Amino acid sequence: MNNREFIAKRIAKELKDGDVVNLGIGMPTMVANYIPENVNVILQAEDGILGVGPKAEPGEELSDCIDAGGNYITTVKGASFFDSSLSFCIIRGGHVDITVLGSLEVDQEGNVASWMIPGKKVPGMGGAMDLVVGAKKVIIAMEHVGKNGSPKILKKCKLPLTAVNVAKTIVTDMAVFDVVQDEGLVLKEIAPGLSVEDVQNSTEAHFTVSPELKVIQV
């Protein structure tokens, strides 16, 4: 199991029966493949699908069934299709319970920087600016450190922000944090084989450790 699969599997455990869930571009879309069979959620794709299923297997691809990242997907019984304007009415109207988004940086105040690296060509913020304020809960899915080995969970984001004080849970390949108002980051789960010191050495932000700290189970 690679890091991205590990993160997606852990996030799938955050979903509860009846949740309407939006999965952002990239790693978050993998979560659809790992939702437990006994949990019934409604997945929304911001390009206009309600009732998204797992990734389409080779030979199952349909040109009309793609997610916001352009990946071929399946749909579940009862799925509906509509235009992007209606999709964003659902998001802006507060009808999405959880959104799972990737991020370049997140900090101890729950600020999220997910869309721009100065000096590099990027596609833009996309629907993230609506999702982070329209969804009832924002879960950040990302690897704990960047490709250059530097921490991605910071005291203060350095990149342009997507939104302020919106992240509620951060899931990485090393740990799971909750962002608690007036307390900051609380470490509640840790990857197998790691210590709190290992996590702190890879985290710039300050965090406290939950008295109920446990090992991540996927």
MARMAR-378767 format. One line per 2 residues: number of its first residue (from 0); their letters; for each residue x, y, z of C-alpha. Coordinates in nm, 4 decimals. Example, Ala and Ser with C-alpha at 12.3 -4.5 7.8 and 13.67 -1.06 7.14 Angstrom:
BEGIN
0	AS	1.2300,-0.4500,0.7800  1.3670,-0.1060,0.7140 $
***
This chain:
BEGIN
0	MN	0.0000,0.0000,0.0000  0.1455,0.3374,-0.0982 $
2	NR	0.1068,0.6615,0.0974  -0.1812,0.7918,-0.1133 $
4	EF	-0.3810,0.4703,-0.0731  -0.3128,0.4751,0.3016 $
6	IA	-0.4458,0.8311,0.3314  -0.7537,0.7605,0.1177 $
8	KR	-0.8413,0.4473,0.3158  -0.8172,0.6355,0.6462 $
10	IA	-1.0330,0.9230,0.5218  -1.3009,0.6784,0.4078 $
12	KE	-1.3475,0.5896,0.7750  -1.4527,0.9497,0.8448 $
14	LK	-1.7659,0.9118,0.6317  -2.0991,0.8254,0.7912 $
16	DG	-2.4340,0.7007,0.6637  -2.6272,0.9710,0.4833 $
18	DV	-2.3339,1.2088,0.4308  -2.3248,1.4083,0.1078 $
20	VN	-1.9549,1.4148,0.0209  -1.7525,1.6028,-0.2390 $
22	LG	-1.4138,1.4594,-0.3334  -1.1621,1.7085,-0.4709 $
24	IG	-0.9255,1.6588,-0.7627  -0.6310,1.4227,-0.7194 $
26	MP	-0.5805,1.2041,-0.4142  -0.9274,1.2760,-0.2633 $
28	TM	-1.1003,1.1013,-0.5555  -0.9353,0.7769,-0.4387 $
30	VA	-1.1542,0.7786,-0.1271  -1.4497,0.6555,-0.3376 $
32	NY	-1.2729,0.3211,-0.3816  -1.2470,0.2525,-0.0075 $
34	IP	-1.5845,0.3436,0.1435  -1.6934,0.0524,0.3677 $
36	EN	-1.9760,-0.1588,0.2243  -2.1960,-0.0942,0.5275 $
38	VN	-2.1688,0.2863,0.4914  -2.4039,0.4580,0.2483 $
40	VI	-2.2939,0.8040,0.1414  -2.3858,1.0225,-0.1551 $
42	LQ	-2.0818,1.1356,-0.3504  -2.1026,1.4589,-0.5470 $
44	AE	-1.8767,1.5573,-0.8364  -1.8671,1.9327,-0.8852 $
46	DG	-1.8914,1.8974,-1.2627  -2.2515,1.7832,-1.2119 $
48	IL	-2.3055,1.4300,-1.0773  -2.4800,1.3236,-0.7573 $
50	GV	-2.4299,0.9542,-0.6896  -2.0693,0.8911,-0.7895 $
52	GP	-1.9394,0.5361,-0.7532  -1.5873,0.3904,-0.7532 $
54	KA	-1.3345,0.4490,-1.0299  -1.4250,0.2828,-1.3591 $
56	EP	-1.2224,-0.0285,-1.4355  -1.0628,-0.0759,-1.7790 $
58	GE	-1.3408,-0.1480,-2.0273  -1.6079,0.0176,-1.8093 $
60	EL	-1.5276,0.3757,-1.9129  -1.8168,0.5920,-2.0341 $
62	SD	-1.7458,0.9295,-2.1933  -2.0244,1.0989,-1.9939 $
64	CI	-1.9080,0.9665,-1.6563  -1.6048,1.1615,-1.5417 $
66	DA	-1.5261,1.3439,-1.2201  -1.3989,1.7007,-1.1826 $
68	GG	-1.0435,1.5791,-1.2425  -1.1318,1.4124,-1.5736 $
70	NY	-1.1126,1.0564,-1.4355  -1.3556,0.7910,-1.5560 $
72	IT	-1.5942,0.6935,-1.2781  -1.8983,0.4764,-1.2202 $
74	TV	-2.2327,0.5847,-1.0787  -2.4654,0.4217,-0.8281 $
76	KG	-2.8346,0.3399,-0.8720  -3.0386,0.6596,-0.8625 $
78	AS	-2.7544,0.8906,-0.9688  -2.8457,1.2221,-1.1281 $
80	FF	-2.6688,1.4476,-1.3769  -2.6978,1.8260,-1.3994 $
82	DS	-2.5049,2.1332,-1.5096  -2.2219,2.2983,-1.3185 $
84	SL	-2.4336,2.5925,-1.2058  -2.6742,2.3624,-1.0199 $
86	SF	-2.3808,2.1685,-0.8786  -2.2430,2.4854,-0.7243 $
88	CI	-2.5859,2.5815,-0.5930  -2.5696,2.2561,-0.3948 $
90	IR	-2.2233,2.3484,-0.2657  -2.2919,2.7152,-0.1909 $
92	GG	-2.6287,2.6312,-0.0384  -2.4633,2.4303,0.2383 $
94	HV	-2.5917,2.0906,0.1242  -2.2504,1.9187,0.1231 $
96	DI	-2.1676,1.7593,0.4585  -1.7994,1.6848,0.3926 $
98	TV	-1.5494,1.7889,0.1309  -1.2124,1.6155,0.0996 $
100	LG	-0.9462,1.8349,-0.0589  -0.5762,1.8137,-0.1279 $
102	SL	-0.3553,2.1011,-0.0174  -0.0088,2.2406,-0.0753 $
104	EV	0.0027,2.3750,0.2802  -0.2197,2.3870,0.5871 $
106	DQ	-0.1439,2.5553,0.9183  -0.2262,2.5268,1.2872 $
108	EG	-0.5139,2.7735,1.2513  -0.6861,2.5646,0.9850 $
110	NV	-0.5865,2.7976,0.7015  -0.5579,2.6206,0.3653 $
112	AS	-0.3334,2.6994,0.0677  -0.4273,2.4636,-0.2111 $
114	WM	-0.4050,2.6320,-0.5461  -0.0989,2.8383,-0.6338 $
116	IP	0.2793,2.8265,-0.6256  0.4193,3.1689,-0.7204 $
118	GK	0.6192,3.1547,-1.0434  0.4605,2.8296,-1.1624 $
120	KV	0.1768,2.7826,-1.4062  -0.1256,2.6324,-1.2345 $
122	PG	-0.4876,2.5762,-1.3439  -0.6285,2.8044,-1.0756 $
124	MG	-0.8366,2.7692,-0.7609  -1.1280,2.5912,-0.9280 $
126	GA	-1.4189,2.4940,-0.7051  -1.2109,2.4797,-0.3865 $
128	MD	-1.2968,2.8396,-0.2976  -1.6656,2.7427,-0.2808 $
130	LV	-1.6194,2.4015,-0.1233  -1.4116,2.5168,0.1734 $
132	VG	-1.6796,2.7635,0.2825  -1.9903,2.5777,0.1612 $
134	AK	-1.9222,2.2328,0.3081  -2.0019,2.1663,0.6721 $
136	KV	-1.6674,1.9908,0.7278  -1.3385,2.0205,0.5397 $
138	II	-1.0952,1.7266,0.5500  -0.7465,1.7848,0.4104 $
140	AM	-0.5746,1.4894,0.2417  -0.2033,1.5285,0.1789 $
142	EH	0.1369,1.3744,0.2314  0.3019,1.5002,0.5469 $
144	VG	0.6136,1.6439,0.3842  0.6819,1.7815,0.0370 $
146	KN	0.9009,1.6250,-0.2276  1.1901,1.8362,-0.0991 $
148	GS	1.1421,1.6961,0.2513  1.0019,2.0166,0.3992 $
150	PK	0.6928,2.0122,0.6265  0.3532,2.0906,0.4749 $
152	IL	0.1787,2.1460,0.8092  0.3019,2.4884,0.9129 $
154	KK	0.2667,2.7473,1.1869  0.1460,2.9878,0.9181 $
156	CK	0.0858,2.9175,0.5492  0.3367,3.0843,0.3197 $
158	LP	0.1490,3.0362,-0.0093  -0.1618,3.2333,-0.1147 $
160	LT	-0.4611,3.1141,0.0862  -0.7672,2.9387,-0.0452 $
162	AV	-0.9576,3.0181,0.2754  -0.9057,3.1022,0.6419 $
164	NV	-0.9860,2.8784,0.9420  -1.1707,2.6127,0.7403 $
166	AK	-0.9812,2.2839,0.7825  -1.1352,2.0614,1.0517 $
168	TI	-0.9363,1.7391,1.0048  -0.5977,1.6728,0.8417 $
170	VT	-0.5061,1.3208,0.7303  -0.1515,1.2455,0.6160 $
172	DM	0.0648,0.9391,0.5712  0.2023,1.0035,0.9218 $
174	AV	-0.0864,1.1259,1.1324  -0.4437,1.2437,1.1798 $
176	FD	-0.5025,1.5862,1.3356  -0.8192,1.7642,1.4370 $
178	VV	-0.8199,2.1439,1.4201  -0.9939,2.2560,1.7384 $
180	QD	-1.1111,2.6117,1.7899  -0.9019,2.7962,2.0519 $
182	EG	-0.6735,2.4919,2.0857  -0.5166,2.4466,1.7423 $
184	LV	-0.3933,2.1104,1.6174  -0.4629,1.8000,1.8227 $
186	LK	-0.2806,1.4808,1.7234  -0.5323,1.1991,1.7592 $
188	EI	-0.3846,0.9170,1.5490  -0.0381,0.8181,1.4391 $
190	AP	0.0809,0.5862,1.1621  0.2064,0.2394,1.2593 $
192	GL	0.5722,0.2320,1.3604  0.6019,0.6068,1.4247 $
194	SV	0.6442,0.8012,1.7468  0.5089,1.1420,1.8451 $
196	ED	0.8655,1.2680,1.8123  0.8780,1.1438,1.4512 $
198	VQ	0.5623,1.3403,1.3723  0.6890,1.6531,1.5475 $
200	NS	1.0186,1.6394,1.3583  0.8233,1.6479,1.0305 $
202	TE	0.5752,1.9147,1.1428  0.6508,2.2860,1.1717 $
204	AH	0.3214,2.3637,1.3455  0.2678,2.3324,1.7174 $
206	FT	0.0281,2.0585,1.8243  -0.0982,1.8927,2.1387 $
208	VS	-0.1380,1.5179,2.1794  -0.4774,1.3669,2.2549 $
210	PE	-0.4842,1.1601,2.5737  -0.6638,0.8998,2.3599 $
212	LK	-0.3916,0.8872,2.0915  -0.4100,0.5673,1.8909 $
214	VI	-0.2527,0.4003,1.5885  -0.4160,0.4596,1.2498 $
216	QV	-0.6147,0.1591,1.1352  -0.7004,0.1171,0.7672 $
***
